């Protein structure tokens, strides 16, 4: 429980503890080392092939002349992402995840009101530069009436919010209250991908509930009315958001082009990648990418390192493990919604995703135990 608490605390409280991320990595290593459970048959069928594949990735990366520390960093990420499916932590760990992500919600809401009360368009700039210089993320506004706070530590908030609809994450008597707290914090986080993911989540949740045909008709009628009512304001909102995201979208397109251009230099690297820990040495009109290991579309950076064959193998392994270890379709849907918002941000294929996998495996065990109790009672 201590290691899990350290991991979640470091991940969610990167403001102001971003420089202590090594503690989170050590905690994650400890969780994997102390909780791995497998029999001899499972080892030879699953882990031995994975270890052989990881060994090949390391050997190939070193052959490419990549930095040893970066090779070690990325092979550990891949190893953690794959082994997380085989670790079942005690269900009480979900409550600890709730408590520490709630702390991040309170931080976001509190900072939002402080900015609104004590800062304006001119006076908040030093604070913004301080956040950026500390490596905490960003704080910005376009009008002075609402501040976006896309800081490190926000990535798990939408996930915990969505998970609360299927397992008892929040206290039962106050779950609506806590959902409102999380939803408010998610809005203040200022990440458009969060909102799109939550819209998809609620849209599917709205229609997939087991109800009569008459109720489904009423839902469709109500949804049609809301679409008509908010169509024009919605278009205006999306247009405003997209116009303010032009620079960000341009940067992402630039990053994709740089990474694909780098991997396409040789026929071999297209198929096998540039090796784990590869860094590009290119400067564009947007920025200098020399030595970068974080990109807004981090998935493309992994593709750059792994190439077509290894990347597809990695995706297929994740899909197979998710289907066999998480199993419950509701939890798989939550995982899909997480991927939806994480894909366009730099916190996919990292410790955040490992935490998501560990939590979903935990949640699957909780639901299985509940179903077993219900079956026994019948």
TORKOL-4160 file (C-alpha; in steps of 0.2 Angstrom, whole numbers, padded with zeros to 4 digits, m for minus):
378
<pt num="1" X="0000" Y="0000" Z="0000"/>
<pt num="2" X="0015" Y="0012" Z="0004"/>
<pt num="3" X="0022" Y="0009" Z="m0013"/>
<pt num="4" X="0006" Y="0012" Z="m0022"/>
<pt num="5" X="0003" Y="0028" Z="m0012"/>
<pt num="6" X="0020" Y="0034" Z="m0016"/>
<pt num="7" X="0017" Y="0031" Z="m0035"/>
<pt num="8" X="0000" Y="0039" Z="m0035"/>
<pt num="9" X="0006" Y="0054" Z="m0025"/>
<pt num="10" X="0021" Y="0057" Z="m0036"/>
<pt num="11" X="0011" Y="0056" Z="m0052"/>
<pt num="12" X="m0003" Y="0067" Z="m0046"/>
<pt num="13" X="0007" Y="0080" Z="m0036"/>
<pt num="14" X="0020" Y="0084" Z="m0049"/>
<pt num="15" X="0016" Y="0101" Z="m0044"/>
<pt num="16" X="0028" Y="0104" Z="m0035"/>
<pt num="17" X="0036" Y="0087" Z="m0034"/>
<pt num="18" X="0041" Y="0085" Z="m0052"/>
<pt num="19" X="0059" Y="0083" Z="m0048"/>
<pt num="20" X="0056" Y="0068" Z="m0037"/>
<pt num="21" X="0049" Y="0057" Z="m0051"/>
<pt num="22" X="0062" Y="0045" Z="m0048"/>
<pt num="23" X="0053" Y="0040" Z="m0032"/>
<pt num="24" X="0038" Y="0036" Z="m0042"/>
<pt num="25" X="0048" Y="0025" Z="m0054"/>
<pt num="26" X="0056" Y="0016" Z="m0040"/>
<pt num="27" X="0039" Y="0013" Z="m0032"/>
<pt num="28" X="0032" Y="0006" Z="m0048"/>
<pt num="29" X="0047" Y="m0006" Z="m0049"/>
<pt num="30" X="0044" Y="m0011" Z="m0031"/>
<pt num="31" X="0026" Y="m0015" Z="m0035"/>
<pt num="32" X="0030" Y="m0025" Z="m0050"/>
<pt num="33" X="0044" Y="m0035" Z="m0041"/>
<pt num="34" X="0033" Y="m0039" Z="m0026"/>
<pt num="35" X="0017" Y="m0043" Z="m0034"/>
<pt num="36" X="0021" Y="m0053" Z="m0049"/>
<pt num="37" X="0012" Y="m0070" Z="m0048"/>
<pt num="38" X="0014" Y="m0083" Z="m0061"/>
<pt num="39" X="0016" Y="m0102" Z="m0063"/>
<pt num="40" X="0029" Y="m0111" Z="m0073"/>
<pt num="41" X="0017" Y="m0114" Z="m0088"/>
<pt num="42" X="0012" Y="m0096" Z="m0088"/>
<pt num="43" X="0030" Y="m0090" Z="m0087"/>
<pt num="44" X="0035" Y="m0101" Z="m0103"/>
<pt num="45" X="0020" Y="m0096" Z="m0112"/>
<pt num="46" X="0019" Y="m0077" Z="m0109"/>
<pt num="47" X="0034" Y="m0070" Z="m0100"/>
<pt num="48" X="0048" Y="m0079" Z="m0108"/>
<pt num="49" X="0043" Y="m0073" Z="m0126"/>
<pt num="50" X="0041" Y="m0056" Z="m0119"/>
<pt num="51" X="0058" Y="m0056" Z="m0111"/>
<pt num="52" X="0066" Y="m0062" Z="m0127"/>
<pt num="53" X="0057" Y="m0049" Z="m0137"/>
<pt num="54" X="0063" Y="m0035" Z="m0125"/>
<pt num="55" X="0081" Y="m0042" Z="m0126"/>
<pt num="56" X="0080" Y="m0040" Z="m0144"/>
<pt num="57" X="0074" Y="m0022" Z="m0143"/>
<pt num="58" X="0088" Y="m0018" Z="m0131"/>
<pt num="59" X="0101" Y="m0027" Z="m0142"/>
<pt num="60" X="0095" Y="m0018" Z="m0158"/>
<pt num="61" X="0094" Y="m0001" Z="m0149"/>
<pt num="62" X="0112" Y="m0003" Z="m0143"/>
<pt num="63" X="0117" Y="m0008" Z="m0160"/>
<pt num="64" X="0110" Y="0008" Z="m0167"/>
<pt num="65" X="0121" Y="0018" Z="m0155"/>
<pt num="66" X="0107" Y="0025" Z="m0144"/>
<pt num="67" X="0111" Y="0031" Z="m0126"/>
<pt num="68" X="0111" Y="0017" Z="m0113"/>
<pt num="69" X="0101" Y="0027" Z="m0100"/>
<pt num="70" X="0087" Y="0031" Z="m0113"/>
<pt num="71" X="0087" Y="0013" Z="m0119"/>
<pt num="72" X="0085" Y="0007" Z="m0101"/>
<pt num="73" X="0071" Y="0020" Z="m0098"/>
<pt num="74" X="0060" Y="0015" Z="m0113"/>
<pt num="75" X="0063" Y="m0004" Z="m0111"/>
<pt num="76" X="0057" Y="m0002" Z="m0093"/>
<pt num="77" X="0041" Y="0007" Z="m0099"/>
<pt num="78" X="0037" Y="m0007" Z="m0111"/>
<pt num="79" X="0040" Y="m0020" Z="m0098"/>
<pt num="80" X="0029" Y="m0011" Z="m0085"/>
<pt num="81" X="0015" Y="m0009" Z="m0098"/>
<pt num="82" X="0015" Y="m0027" Z="m0102"/>
<pt num="83" X="0017" Y="m0035" Z="m0085"/>
<pt num="84" X="0004" Y="m0023" Z="m0076"/>
<pt num="85" X="m0009" Y="m0034" Z="m0083"/>
<pt num="86" X="m0003" Y="m0049" Z="m0072"/>
<pt num="87" X="m0003" Y="m0039" Z="m0056"/>
<pt num="88" X="m0019" Y="m0039" Z="m0045"/>
<pt num="89" X="m0017" Y="m0027" Z="m0031"/>
<pt num="90" X="m0029" Y="m0027" Z="m0016"/>
<pt num="91" X="m0046" Y="m0018" Z="m0019"/>
<pt num="92" X="m0043" Y="m0005" Z="m0006"/>
<pt num="93" X="m0030" Y="0003" Z="m0017"/>
<pt num="94" X="m0044" Y="0011" Z="m0027"/>
<pt num="95" X="m0049" Y="0021" Z="m0012"/>
<pt num="96" X="m0031" Y="0028" Z="m0011"/>
<pt num="97" X="m0031" Y="0032" Z="m0029"/>
<pt num="98" X="m0048" Y="0042" Z="m0026"/>
<pt num="99" X="m0040" Y="0051" Z="m0011"/>
<pt num="100" X="m0025" Y="0057" Z="m0020"/>
<pt num="101" X="m0033" Y="0062" Z="m0036"/>
<pt num="102" X="m0046" Y="0071" Z="m0026"/>
<pt num="103" X="m0032" Y="0081" Z="m0019"/>
<pt num="104" X="m0027" Y="0086" Z="m0037"/>
<pt num="105" X="m0045" Y="0091" Z="m0040"/>
<pt num="106" X="m0045" Y="0103" Z="m0025"/>
<pt num="107" X="m0028" Y="0110" Z="m0030"/>
<pt num="108" X="m0035" Y="0114" Z="m0048"/>
<pt num="109" X="m0051" Y="0122" Z="m0041"/>
<pt num="110" X="m0042" Y="0132" Z="m0028"/>
<pt num="111" X="m0030" Y="0138" Z="m0041"/>
<pt num="112" X="m0044" Y="0143" Z="m0053"/>
<pt num="113" X="m0052" Y="0154" Z="m0040"/>
<pt num="114" X="m0036" Y="0162" Z="m0034"/>
<pt num="115" X="m0032" Y="0167" Z="m0052"/>
<pt num="116" X="m0050" Y="0174" Z="m0055"/>
<pt num="117" X="m0049" Y="0184" Z="m0038"/>
<pt num="118" X="m0031" Y="0190" Z="m0038"/>
<pt num="119" X="m0025" Y="0190" Z="m0056"/>
<pt num="120" X="m0029" Y="0198" Z="m0073"/>
<pt num="121" X="m0023" Y="0197" Z="m0091"/>
<pt num="122" X="m0007" Y="0207" Z="m0086"/>
<pt num="123" X="m0003" Y="0201" Z="m0069"/>
<pt num="124" X="m0004" Y="0182" Z="m0071"/>
<pt num="125" X="0010" Y="0181" Z="m0084"/>
<pt num="126" X="0024" Y="0180" Z="m0071"/>
<pt num="127" X="0015" Y="0165" Z="m0063"/>
<pt num="128" X="0013" Y="0157" Z="m0080"/>
<pt num="129" X="0032" Y="0158" Z="m0084"/>
<pt num="130" X="0036" Y="0152" Z="m0066"/>
<pt num="131" X="0025" Y="0136" Z="m0070"/>
<pt num="132" X="0033" Y="0133" Z="m0087"/>
<pt num="133" X="0051" Y="0136" Z="m0080"/>
<pt num="134" X="0048" Y="0124" Z="m0066"/>
<pt num="135" X="0042" Y="0111" Z="m0078"/>
<pt num="136" X="0025" Y="0110" Z="m0070"/>
<pt num="137" X="0015" Y="0113" Z="m0086"/>
<pt num="138" X="0006" Y="0129" Z="m0091"/>
<pt num="139" X="m0007" Y="0141" Z="m0084"/>
<pt num="140" X="m0015" Y="0152" Z="m0097"/>
<pt num="141" X="m0031" Y="0163" Z="m0101"/>
<pt num="142" X="m0038" Y="0171" Z="m0117"/>
<pt num="143" X="m0050" Y="0183" Z="m0109"/>
<pt num="144" X="m0046" Y="0184" Z="m0090"/>
<pt num="145" X="m0063" Y="0176" Z="m0086"/>
<pt num="146" X="m0057" Y="0158" Z="m0086"/>
<pt num="147" X="m0040" Y="0150" Z="m0084"/>
<pt num="148" X="m0034" Y="0134" Z="m0091"/>
<pt num="149" X="m0023" Y="0124" Z="m0080"/>
<pt num="150" X="m0015" Y="0110" Z="m0090"/>
<pt num="151" X="m0002" Y="0105" Z="m0077"/>
<pt num="152" X="0006" Y="0088" Z="m0074"/>
<pt num="153" X="m0004" Y="0077" Z="m0063"/>
<pt num="154" X="m0021" Y="0080" Z="m0072"/>
<pt num="155" X="m0020" Y="0064" Z="m0083"/>
<pt num="156" X="m0029" Y="0052" Z="m0071"/>
<pt num="157" X="m0044" Y="0063" Z="m0066"/>
<pt num="158" X="m0055" Y="0059" Z="m0081"/>
<pt num="159" X="m0051" Y="0041" Z="m0079"/>
<pt num="160" X="m0056" Y="0040" Z="m0061"/>
<pt num="161" X="m0072" Y="0050" Z="m0065"/>
<pt num="162" X="m0077" Y="0037" Z="m0078"/>
<pt num="163" X="m0072" Y="0022" Z="m0067"/>
<pt num="164" X="m0084" Y="0028" Z="m0053"/>
<pt num="165" X="m0099" Y="0024" Z="m0064"/>
<pt num="166" X="m0094" Y="0005" Z="m0063"/>
<pt num="167" X="m0086" Y="0002" Z="m0046"/>
<pt num="168" X="m0087" Y="0011" Z="m0029"/>
<pt num="169" X="m0073" Y="0023" Z="m0031"/>
<pt num="170" X="m0082" Y="0037" Z="m0022"/>
<pt num="171" X="m0091" Y="0036" Z="m0005"/>
<pt num="172" X="m0108" Y="0028" Z="m0010"/>
<pt num="173" X="m0119" Y="0042" Z="m0001"/>
<pt num="174" X="m0109" Y="0056" Z="m0009"/>
<pt num="175" X="m0104" Y="0050" Z="m0026"/>
<pt num="176" X="m0114" Y="0063" Z="m0036"/>
<pt num="177" X="m0105" Y="0077" Z="m0026"/>
<pt num="178" X="m0088" Y="0070" Z="m0029"/>
<pt num="179" X="m0092" Y="0067" Z="m0048"/>
<pt num="180" X="m0096" Y="0086" Z="m0048"/>
<pt num="181" X="m0080" Y="0090" Z="m0040"/>
<pt num="182" X="m0070" Y="0080" Z="m0053"/>
<pt num="183" X="m0080" Y="0086" Z="m0067"/>
<pt num="184" X="m0076" Y="0104" Z="m0062"/>
<pt num="185" X="m0058" Y="0101" Z="m0060"/>
<pt num="186" X="m0058" Y="0092" Z="m0077"/>
<pt num="187" X="m0065" Y="0108" Z="m0085"/>
<pt num="188" X="m0053" Y="0119" Z="m0076"/>
<pt num="189" X="m0039" Y="0108" Z="m0082"/>
<pt num="190" X="m0042" Y="0116" Z="m0099"/>
<pt num="191" X="m0039" Y="0100" Z="m0110"/>
<pt num="192" X="m0051" Y="0099" Z="m0125"/>
<pt num="193" X="m0047" Y="0080" Z="m0127"/>
<pt num="194" X="m0054" Y="0077" Z="m0109"/>
<pt num="195" X="m0070" Y="0085" Z="m0114"/>
<pt num="196" X="m0072" Y="0075" Z="m0130"/>
<pt num="197" X="m0068" Y="0059" Z="m0121"/>
<pt num="198" X="m0081" Y="0062" Z="m0107"/>
<pt num="199" X="m0094" Y="0067" Z="m0120"/>
<pt num="200" X="m0091" Y="0050" Z="m0129"/>
<pt num="201" X="m0092" Y="0041" Z="m0112"/>
<pt num="202" X="m0108" Y="0049" Z="m0107"/>
<pt num="203" X="m0116" Y="0047" Z="m0125"/>
<pt num="204" X="m0112" Y="0029" Z="m0125"/>
<pt num="205" X="m0118" Y="0027" Z="m0107"/>
<pt num="206" X="m0134" Y="0036" Z="m0111"/>
<pt num="207" X="m0139" Y="0024" Z="m0124"/>
<pt num="208" X="m0132" Y="0007" Z="m0118"/>
<pt num="209" X="m0141" Y="0006" Z="m0102"/>
<pt num="210" X="m0154" Y="m0008" Z="m0102"/>
<pt num="211" X="m0171" Y="0000" Z="m0104"/>
<pt num="212" X="m0187" Y="m0002" Z="m0114"/>
<pt num="213" X="m0189" Y="0004" Z="m0132"/>
<pt num="214" X="m0201" Y="0017" Z="m0126"/>
<pt num="215" X="m0187" Y="0025" Z="m0115"/>
<pt num="216" X="m0175" Y="0024" Z="m0129"/>
<pt num="217" X="m0187" Y="0033" Z="m0140"/>
<pt num="218" X="m0188" Y="0047" Z="m0127"/>
<pt num="219" X="m0169" Y="0048" Z="m0125"/>
<pt num="220" X="m0167" Y="0050" Z="m0144"/>
<pt num="221" X="m0181" Y="0064" Z="m0144"/>
<pt num="222" X="m0173" Y="0073" Z="m0129"/>
<pt num="223" X="m0155" Y="0071" Z="m0137"/>
<pt num="224" X="m0162" Y="0078" Z="m0154"/>
<pt num="225" X="m0170" Y="0093" Z="m0144"/>
<pt num="226" X="m0153" Y="0096" Z="m0136"/>
<pt num="227" X="m0144" Y="0095" Z="m0152"/>
<pt num="228" X="m0155" Y="0108" Z="m0160"/>
<pt num="229" X="m0155" Y="0119" Z="m0145"/>
<pt num="230" X="m0136" Y="0120" Z="m0143"/>
<pt num="231" X="m0131" Y="0117" Z="m0161"/>
<pt num="232" X="m0127" Y="0136" Z="m0165"/>
<pt num="233" X="m0118" Y="0139" Z="m0148"/>
<pt num="234" X="m0109" Y="0123" Z="m0149"/>
<pt num="235" X="m0102" Y="0128" Z="m0167"/>
<pt num="236" X="m0097" Y="0144" Z="m0160"/>
<pt num="237" X="m0088" Y="0136" Z="m0145"/>
<pt num="238" X="m0079" Y="0123" Z="m0156"/>
<pt num="239" X="m0074" Y="0137" Z="m0168"/>
<pt num="240" X="m0066" Y="0147" Z="m0154"/>
<pt num="241" X="m0057" Y="0132" Z="m0146"/>
<pt num="242" X="m0050" Y="0127" Z="m0163"/>
<pt num="243" X="m0045" Y="0144" Z="m0167"/>
<pt num="244" X="m0035" Y="0145" Z="m0151"/>
<pt num="245" X="m0028" Y="0128" Z="m0154"/>
<pt num="246" X="m0020" Y="0132" Z="m0171"/>
<pt num="247" X="m0003" Y="0134" Z="m0164"/>
<pt num="248" X="m0004" Y="0117" Z="m0154"/>
<pt num="249" X="m0011" Y="0108" Z="m0169"/>
<pt num="250" X="0003" Y="0115" Z="m0180"/>
<pt num="251" X="0016" Y="0109" Z="m0168"/>
<pt num="252" X="0009" Y="0092" Z="m0167"/>
<pt num="253" X="0009" Y="0090" Z="m0186"/>
<pt num="254" X="0027" Y="0096" Z="m0186"/>
<pt num="255" X="0032" Y="0083" Z="m0173"/>
<pt num="256" X="0023" Y="0069" Z="m0183"/>
<pt num="257" X="0032" Y="0075" Z="m0199"/>
<pt num="258" X="0049" Y="0076" Z="m0190"/>
<pt num="259" X="0047" Y="0058" Z="m0182"/>
<pt num="260" X="0041" Y="0050" Z="m0198"/>
<pt num="261" X="0055" Y="0058" Z="m0208"/>
<pt num="262" X="0068" Y="0052" Z="m0196"/>
<pt num="263" X="0062" Y="0034" Z="m0196"/>
<pt num="264" X="0060" Y="0034" Z="m0215"/>
<pt num="265" X="0079" Y="0037" Z="m0218"/>
<pt num="266" X="0082" Y="0019" Z="m0221"/>
<pt num="267" X="0072" Y="0004" Z="m0226"/>
<pt num="268" X="0077" Y="m0006" Z="m0211"/>
<pt num="269" X="0072" Y="0008" Z="m0199"/>
<pt num="270" X="0055" Y="0009" Z="m0206"/>
<pt num="271" X="0052" Y="m0009" Z="m0201"/>
<pt num="272" X="0062" Y="m0011" Z="m0185"/>
<pt num="273" X="0062" Y="0007" Z="m0180"/>
<pt num="274" X="0077" Y="0018" Z="m0174"/>
<pt num="275" X="0079" Y="0009" Z="m0158"/>
<pt num="276" X="0073" Y="0012" Z="m0140"/>
<pt num="277" X="0080" Y="0029" Z="m0134"/>
<pt num="278" X="0082" Y="0036" Z="m0151"/>
<pt num="279" X="0082" Y="0055" Z="m0152"/>
<pt num="280" X="0080" Y="0066" Z="m0167"/>
<pt num="281" X="0092" Y="0080" Z="m0172"/>
<pt num="282" X="0082" Y="0092" Z="m0181"/>
<pt num="283" X="0076" Y="0110" Z="m0179"/>
<pt num="284" X="0060" Y="0117" Z="m0188"/>
<pt num="285" X="0051" Y="0133" Z="m0188"/>
<pt num="286" X="0041" Y="0128" Z="m0173"/>
<pt num="287" X="0055" Y="0122" Z="m0161"/>
<pt num="288" X="0072" Y="0113" Z="m0159"/>
<pt num="289" X="0069" Y="0094" Z="m0157"/>
<pt num="290" X="0087" Y="0089" Z="m0153"/>
<pt num="291" X="0087" Y="0077" Z="m0139"/>
<pt num="292" X="0069" Y="0078" Z="m0135"/>
<pt num="293" X="0061" Y="0062" Z="m0127"/>
<pt num="294" X="0043" Y="0070" Z="m0124"/>
<pt num="295" X="0031" Y="0074" Z="m0139"/>
<pt num="296" X="0013" Y="0080" Z="m0138"/>
<pt num="297" X="0009" Y="0064" Z="m0149"/>
<pt num="298" X="0020" Y="0052" Z="m0139"/>
<pt num="299" X="0013" Y="0037" Z="m0148"/>
<pt num="300" X="0022" Y="0043" Z="m0164"/>
<pt num="301" X="0038" Y="0044" Z="m0154"/>
<pt num="302" X="0036" Y="0026" Z="m0149"/>
<pt num="303" X="0032" Y="0021" Z="m0167"/>
<pt num="304" X="0049" Y="0030" Z="m0172"/>
<pt num="305" X="0058" Y="0019" Z="m0159"/>
<pt num="306" X="0049" Y="0003" Z="m0163"/>
<pt num="307" X="0045" Y="0003" Z="m0182"/>
<pt num="308" X="0031" Y="m0005" Z="m0190"/>
<pt num="309" X="0034" Y="m0023" Z="m0185"/>
<pt num="310" X="0038" Y="m0020" Z="m0166"/>
<pt num="311" X="0025" Y="m0007" Z="m0164"/>
<pt num="312" X="0011" Y="m0018" Z="m0171"/>
<pt num="313" X="0017" Y="m0032" Z="m0160"/>
<pt num="314" X="0017" Y="m0021" Z="m0145"/>
<pt num="315" X="m0001" Y="m0015" Z="m0149"/>
<pt num="316" X="m0007" Y="m0033" Z="m0152"/>
<pt num="317" X="0000" Y="m0039" Z="m0136"/>
<pt num="318" X="m0008" Y="m0024" Z="m0126"/>
<pt num="319" X="m0025" Y="m0028" Z="m0135"/>
<pt num="320" X="m0023" Y="m0047" Z="m0131"/>
<pt num="321" X="m0019" Y="m0044" Z="m0112"/>
<pt num="322" X="m0033" Y="m0031" Z="m0110"/>
<pt num="323" X="m0045" Y="m0043" Z="m0117"/>
<pt num="324" X="m0040" Y="m0058" Z="m0107"/>
<pt num="325" X="m0035" Y="m0049" Z="m0090"/>
<pt num="326" X="m0048" Y="m0035" Z="m0089"/>
<pt num="327" X="m0062" Y="m0044" Z="m0098"/>
<pt num="328" X="m0077" Y="m0034" Z="m0092"/>
<pt num="329" X="m0084" Y="m0024" Z="m0107"/>
<pt num="330" X="m0088" Y="m0009" Z="m0096"/>
<pt num="331" X="m0070" Y="m0007" Z="m0090"/>
<pt num="332" X="m0063" Y="m0010" Z="m0107"/>
<pt num="333" X="m0074" Y="0005" Z="m0113"/>
<pt num="334" X="m0066" Y="0015" Z="m0099"/>
<pt num="335" X="m0049" Y="0010" Z="m0105"/>
<pt num="336" X="m0054" Y="0015" Z="m0123"/>
<pt num="337" X="m0060" Y="0032" Z="m0117"/>
<pt num="338" X="m0043" Y="0034" Z="m0108"/>
<pt num="339" X="m0034" Y="0030" Z="m0124"/>
<pt num="340" X="m0045" Y="0043" Z="m0133"/>
<pt num="341" X="m0039" Y="0057" Z="m0123"/>
<pt num="342" X="m0022" Y="0051" Z="m0119"/>
<pt num="343" X="m0017" Y="0048" Z="m0137"/>
<pt num="344" X="m0017" Y="0067" Z="m0141"/>
<pt num="345" X="m0006" Y="0071" Z="m0126"/>
<pt num="346" X="0011" Y="0066" Z="m0120"/>
<pt num="347" X="0006" Y="0055" Z="m0106"/>
<pt num="348" X="0002" Y="0039" Z="m0115"/>
<pt num="349" X="0014" Y="0024" Z="m0114"/>
<pt num="350" X="0020" Y="0030" Z="m0097"/>
<pt num="351" X="0017" Y="0028" Z="m0079"/>
<pt num="352" X="0000" Y="0035" Z="m0080"/>
<pt num="353" X="m0005" Y="0021" Z="m0092"/>
<pt num="354" X="0003" Y="0008" Z="m0080"/>
<pt num="355" X="m0008" Y="0015" Z="m0066"/>
<pt num="356" X="m0023" Y="0014" Z="m0077"/>
<pt num="357" X="m0020" Y="m0004" Z="m0081"/>
<pt num="358" X="m0016" Y="m0009" Z="m0063"/>
<pt num="359" X="m0032" Y="0000" Z="m0058"/>
<pt num="360" X="m0043" Y="m0009" Z="m0071"/>
<pt num="361" X="m0036" Y="m0026" Z="m0067"/>
<pt num="362" X="m0041" Y="m0022" Z="m0049"/>
<pt num="363" X="m0058" Y="m0016" Z="m0054"/>
<pt num="364" X="m0061" Y="m0032" Z="m0064"/>
<pt num="365" X="m0057" Y="m0042" Z="m0049"/>
<pt num="366" X="m0070" Y="m0031" Z="m0039"/>
<pt num="367" X="m0083" Y="m0034" Z="m0051"/>
<pt num="368" X="m0080" Y="m0053" Z="m0053"/>
<pt num="369" X="m0081" Y="m0054" Z="m0034"/>
<pt num="370" X="m0097" Y="m0045" Z="m0034"/>
<pt num="371" X="m0104" Y="m0056" Z="m0047"/>
<pt num="372" X="m0098" Y="m0072" Z="m0038"/>
<pt num="373" X="m0107" Y="m0066" Z="m0022"/>
<pt num="374" X="m0123" Y="m0062" Z="m0032"/>
<pt num="375" X="m0122" Y="m0080" Z="m0039"/>
<pt num="376" X="m0120" Y="m0088" Z="m0023"/>
<pt num="377" X="m0135" Y="m0078" Z="m0015"/>
<pt num="378" X="m0146" Y="m0084" Z="m0029"/>
